[in-house]
């Protein structure tokens, strides 16, 4: 496989993690992304990386970059609090996939999404091509794949991987019948600057989960252990990180009808729209949302993928949200994509070293079987988590 070439469509966390794994294995690759730059649009703030996601990153990243990933995680207390909208204790509605951990090296890590993406880009910048919008692919007679983009010349590869998220154009050609289903729920997320006084008021203990009637809000105090560019200079000098001030991340997830967003059209002011949904909530909670800038708030529909769907045998496959989008209620979406990356890199590295006598297309079947099994479990866990988070208060108050 000396001349073997992989093309990855999509420079999200999963696609970049795979690229790092291929680089570590010495397999030639290129990543193509439709956005003009890594920071060209709002892509979320805090993201939880569980132990499986951390293992995948450790397997794919060089040791220095993995150490930087851990060092840039929020240093806020890990233990979570579970409260009512009036900030009273509540129990019984915590998804089983949530792990706060108590030891220094245990449990989930909260990281800034852009920071993690910059770490994953480090060292492979020359192989990541922004401003390339994928349009279609064409299978060639010699088994290779020709990949076409808007306004630029096509390129060819031995293996094409669609990592282009929930609206995947690769999936729409490869498996048009695997379009993810709209669950009827929506996730609104944003960040709020910390008040001038030290701390974040009643939410200064790390992660706080608010269980309301039919919806749930999450508040996560993101405090970093140092200046991020300085951490990079110490641990991975070739990595350039954008400075990030401490902030309070928040997300509100629930059915559109419950949140009053059935007709939301992306032009309305979300903090204003949420006032009705938060009627009767503690004033501190409402103030956090209201002081968020409208430009720092976004809404995403919650969709559920179809990893069980099969597609034609060949040198094209899918990973991450491109095939198994899921509710954020379980906190498993990005982590499952990182596991996909680890598995693909491992299988392709094994074939490259001669441990596999199978063809590349046959090797992909092993990955796809593993991916479908893991993704089905994650989607089931996420759906059960959503059911718990959207329960009525009268059902679950301790």
C-alpha angles and dihedrals in degrees: 000000000000093000095033111135127197124197118200119197109209131038097217124126095281096046093047093046089054090048090054090049091051090048090052089050093048094244117145115243146161129198122211122197129182095213114090093231142001092258099036096115142021106278105168132278121231119033128183117228112196127202093273091051091047091052090051092051091048091052094050106034127073109255094253093054092046089052088050090051091056093044093053095053116112113277093209118122111284099213111100131220124216116207144162120246086267090057094251121141118268134175141186103060104082115125112238092234093065111099119177096174126199105221123082093249098033134093134012124331123220111217136172107257096220091048092053090047091052090051090050090050093052114114095007099068093118090058098048113085116196123195093041111125110196114227107171146325133230126207111228127216092248091058095258124120128236113212121203130201138186112276099348136087119274122253130206132221143171094238131024120200122191109214094151099127132240096327091051115174090194090057092048089060099035099040111006090169091063096073108148117250123244107240094198091243130110135202119214115191138175146140134249127205114245116253118257091256116080112268134021100268114243091357099058096110099085116259120020122184119200114203109202133170106294097344143056135219126203125202119188123182106219109204117165125214093233145333105317097221089050091051089052092049090054100042107025110011095186092058117092116205128190113237112253125192120217111271144169112250119204137180132182119199130182145105113315091237092053091051094044093242102119091122099032109146104183092252096083128092104258098197088056093046091052093060090086093048090051097048109142094019122132111281092238091060093049091048091055091056095041094052092054112105113246089233089058094055128079140170128219127188113237112238133179121220133220107232090161091069114104125216135195118296111254149093096307128087142159137233140180122003089347087081109007110036111167143177115284086226091095096043089227107111101091092035092055089050090052089051089052089054093050092048094048093047091048094050094046092046089052091052090047092055092051096251089120123063092184123103118256091254091052091048088055089061089063091052093046093050091050092044094050092051094048094043094049090054092047093049091049091049091048093050092050089047091052091051089054094046093049096047121124116264092237090060099056114023109128 
